[in-house]
Amino acid sequence: MKIIYQTETGIAVVTPTGELSVEETARKDVPAGVAYRIIGDNDNPSDVDFTLPDGVGADYGVGSLLDVVGYTESGEPVVRHKETGETKVFRP
């Protein structure tokens, strides 16, 4: 299994080492708020539809002020600022 997510320049591919589950690896390694898909080893990343993501990268950084609270119909994460309560579509 591999984890893929979109970047400004293309698609990033993460190959889990087995120390963590695929889902834990995705939450750890995919940038905060970025939608990801889990694909098979033989799947072509460029053929993947990101409109229904398998999840979104979590922010394990100290002092993070954003929580993912949902997704738009197109699959973009919606975040809420912990201090101000402002909710918006997250675009890295």
C-alpha positions in Angstrom: 0.0 0.0 0.0 1.1 3.6 -0.7 -0.2 7.0 0.4 -0.5 9.7 -2.2 -1.4 13.4 -2.0 -1.4 16.3 -4.3 1.2 19.0 -4.1 1.7 22.3 -6.1 4.0 20.4 -8.5 2.3 17.0 -8.8 1.6 14.0 -6.6 3.7 12.9 -3.7 4.0 9.2 -2.9 4.7 7.9 0.7 5.6 4.3 1.2 4.9 3.1 4.8 7.8 1.3 6.5 5.5 -1.0 8.5 6.4 0.6 11.9 3.0 2.3 11.9 -0.3 1.4 10.2 -0.9 3.0 6.8 -3.5 5.3 8.3 -1.1 6.4 11.1 1.6 7.0 8.6 -0.7 9.1 6.5 -1.8 11.2 9.4 1.9 11.7 10.4 3.5 12.3 7.0 0.9 14.0 4.9 0.9 17.8 5.5 -1.7 19.1 7.8 -5.1 19.6 6.2 -4.1 18.0 2.9 -6.4 15.2 1.5 -4.8 11.9 0.8 -5.6 8.5 -0.9 -4.4 5.1 0.0 -3.6 3.0 -3.1 -2.2 -0.4 -4.0 1.4 -0.9 -4.8 0.6 -1.5 -8.5 -1.9 1.4 -8.8 -1.0 4.4 -10.9 -1.1 7.6 -8.8 -2.0 9.8 -11.7 -5.2 7.8 -12.2 -6.5 8.5 -8.7 -9.6 10.7 -8.0 -9.0 13.0 -5.0 -12.7 14.1 -4.7 -13.4 11.4 -2.1 -10.2 11.3 0.0 -9.4 8.5 2.4 -8.4 11.1 5.0 -6.5 14.2 5.7 -3.1 14.9 7.1 -3.0 15.7 10.8 -1.0 18.5 12.4 1.2 17.0 15.1 3.2 20.3 15.4 3.3 22.0 18.8 1.1 25.0 18.9 -1.1 24.2 15.9 -4.2 26.4 15.8 -6.2 24.6 13.1 -8.6 21.7 13.4 -10.0 19.9 10.4 -13.8 20.0 10.8 -15.1 18.7 7.5 -14.7 18.7 3.7 -16.2 20.6 0.8 -18.1 18.7 -1.9 -14.9 18.8 -4.0 -12.9 17.1 -1.2 -11.0 20.2 0.2 -10.6 20.2 3.9 -12.5 22.8 6.0 -10.6 24.0 9.1 -11.5 26.0 12.2 -9.0 28.3 14.0 -8.9 27.2 17.6 -8.7 30.7 19.0 -10.8 32.8 16.7 -13.4 30.2 15.7 -13.0 31.2 12.1 -13.9 28.4 9.6 -12.5 28.3 6.1 -11.4 26.0 3.3 -7.8 25.1 3.8 -5.5 25.6 0.9 -1.8 24.8 1.7 
